[in-house]
């Protein structure tokens, strides 16, 4: 998010950026921040707040100041494909806490939505076929971050011999499904990372997406 802020601020461009993906990011950050204030209120709360403010600024710039450089025709992934499944899954599988149903539902919803929030960005790049270096660097960095987060989950599961998936009081299916959501997000970005590395090794500054 902060990389996007730097890009928009320095170059005054939003070419190659998905407004829909930024909107989903703002939504899950806002929901997670709301839950975090009541459930955790730690350093992660401050980081979520800073990320949300930065994302909202990027959205404002894309929608008003830099609208001429935003390619709306390529950013065409229907959001209900992502929102409706996230809501339904959050109603079915959510953590069990003493904070009540709404907090449990919202926490699950933002976790599932985060897993698929990058899809509109990938769809835009797929439509554009040609990806600017800055955008490709950002998405690759996001992929590496998700890979490390997924690796952290796997290590914790191995260290606890599977017990980490069934933490008492968190719902029998919650951690396995949350872990699956983390895996889904990782695999969504894995394909892009493959083509990024392939283009980088070939010395291509502008990345080409497969048809």
N, C-alpha and C positions, 0 to 999 in steps of 0.2 A: 504494500500500500504506500509506504513512504517513498519507494522508488518511483511509483506512478506520480506522486506529488512533485518529486524532483523533475521528472520528465515533462510534465505539464507546465511547471513553473518556468523551466529554462527554455524549452523549445516552443511553448505556446501552441502545442499541437495535441490532438487526441486521435490522430490517424492510427488505426490498428487496434484501438481500445474498444472493448465492448461495454456500452452503457448498461446493458441488461445484466452483465456479470457484476459490474460495480454495484448495481441496485440490489442484487441478491446478497452481495458481500455486506452492504450496509444493513440489510434486513437481519441477517444472522448475527452480525455484530451487535446490533441494537437489542435483539432478543437475548443474546448471551450476556450482554452488559446488564440488562434488567435482572436476569437471574443471578448473576454474579454479585450484584450489590447486596442481595438478600441472603445468598447461600455461601459466598466466600469472602468477598471484600478484601482481596489481597492485591499483590502486585499485578496479577493477571487482569484484575478489574481496571487498573490504570492503563495497562497496555491496550485493552479492548476499547477503552474510552478514546485514547489517542488514535487508534486505528479507525474508529468510527468517525471521528472528526475529520481525519485526513480523507477518508473515503467520501464523505459528504461533500468535502471541498472539491474533490475530483469530479463528482457528479455535477455539482453546480457549474464548474468550469466547462464540462462537456455539454451541458444542457443549454447554457446561456452564452458564455464568453467565447467558446471555441466550437460552437455548433456547426460552423461552416466546414470544419475539418473532420467532423464525425460522419462516418459512412453508415448511415442508418440502414440502407438497403442490404448490407452484408450482415448486419446484426439482427438476424431474423428468427432466432430460436424462440418458440412459444414458451413463456415462463410457466404456464400451467402444467407443462410436462414435468416440471421439477417441483413446483409448489404443492400440487395435489398429492403426489406420492409421499412427499415429506410429511405432510399433515396426517395422512392416513397411517403411515408407519409410526409416527409419534403417538398416535392414539392407541395403537396396538402394543408397541414395545417402548417402554419408558422406564426410567429409574424409579425406585420407590424410596421416598424420603419423608421426613416429617414436615416438609414445607408445603405440602398439599398438591392436589392434582394439577393445577394450572402451572405451577413452577416445574413440576415433573414433565408435563407435556411440552412446555416451551423449551426446556433444556434439551429434550430429545429432538424437537423440531429443528433447533438451530444446529445441532450436531449433524443431522441428516442433510439439511440444506447446505451446510458448509461443504459436505462431501461432493456435491454436484454443482456448486456455484460457479466453477470454472468452465463448465460446459458451453455456455454462450460465448465465452472468449475463444474457446477452441473451434466452435462452429464458425465464428467470424473469420478466424484465420484460415479455416478450411475453405470458406467461400472466397476469400481474397487470393488464395493460392500462394501469393508472395507475402512474406512477413518481414517487417523491418527489424533490424538487429536489436534495437532496444526492447521491443515487445517480445521477441524470441528469448532474449536474455532473462527478462522478467519471468516468463512462464517456465523456463528451464529452472530458474532459482526456486520457483514455487514447487516444481516437481521434486527437486532435491530436498526441500524442507519437508514435503509430505513423505518422502522415502525415509528420512531420518525419524520422523514421528512414528511411522509404521514400524520401523526397526526397533524403536523404543518399546512399542507395544509387544512385539514378538519376544524381545529379550525379557521383559517382565513376565510374560506367560511362561517362558522356558524356566526362568529362575524360580517361579512359584509352582512349577509342574502343573500348570493349568488352573491353579486356584485363583489366580488374578482375574479370570473370566467370570468368576462367581462370587464376587465379594458380598459378604452378608449385608442384607439391607438394601442392596442396589437393584434387586430384581433379577430373577434367574436368567432371563434372556437379554437383559440390557447390555451387559458388557460384551457378550459375543456379537450382538448386532452392531453395537458401537464400533467394535473392532472391525467388523465386516465393512462398515461405512468408511473407516479409515483405509482399508484395503482397496475399496472401490475407487476412492479418490486417488490413491497411489497409482492404480492401474490405468485410470483415465489419463493421467499425465505421463505414464511410462511410454506410451506410443509416441507422444510429442518429443519426449526427451531422446528417444532413439533417433528420430529424424534430425533433431538438433545436433546431436553428436556427429551424425553422419555428414551433415552439412559443414560442421566446424572442421572435421577432419579433411574434408574436400577443399577447405579454404574459401567457402562461399560466405560472403558477407550478408547477402540477402537469402533467407531460408525459403525453400520451396516446400509446400505441403503436398503430399500425394493426392491424386484425384480420388 
